[in-house]
């Protein structure tokens, strides 16, 4: 089953990349009679419902052409939403000037800050936390999520 899931993920990733988006998470739930396929995608700009609809059609076509699932299935395509952590460096660009909660590794010690992302230079991200600038290499970040401000 793990091989099949990896195969499906590879096929989906190609279709998603062709749409100029990136696969954030693929969740396969249910059983052979009632499968639920959740696809979370992101892009360099906010993902629109039109893009999700277009991608859903493309993935449906691939599922049918490749006969990836037997029986009934429900395919849900959406962006991850702000409650999901950022996974890829590419996702950070559109969050410049937004406040993030970051858990990071510093000398084998977990630390946590809230900071406004002010700059990205290669793998180096600069946050303003209070009045202090903090630079983190992307590889140091364990978990980061955007904080909602009202």
HELIX and SHEET records of a PDB file:
HELIX    1   1 UNK A    2  UNK A   18  1                                  17    
HELIX    2   2 UNK A   49  UNK A   66  1                                  18    
HELIX    3   3 UNK A   89  UNK A   92  1                                   4    
HELIX    4   4 UNK A   93  UNK A   95  5                                   3    
HELIX    5   5 UNK A  138  UNK A  140  5                                   3    
SHEET    1   A 3 UNK A  22  UNK A  31  0                                        
SHEET    2   A 3 UNK A  34  UNK A  42 -1                                        
SHEET    3   A 3 UNK A  72  UNK A  79  1                                        
SHEET    1   B 5 UNK A 132  UNK A 137  0                                        
SHEET    2   B 5 UNK A 124  UNK A 129 -1                                        
SHEET    3   B 5 UNK A 109  UNK A 121 -1                                        
SHEET    4   B 5 UNK A  99  UNK A 106 -1                                        
SHEET    5   B 5 UNK A 141  UNK A 146 -1                                        
END                                                                             
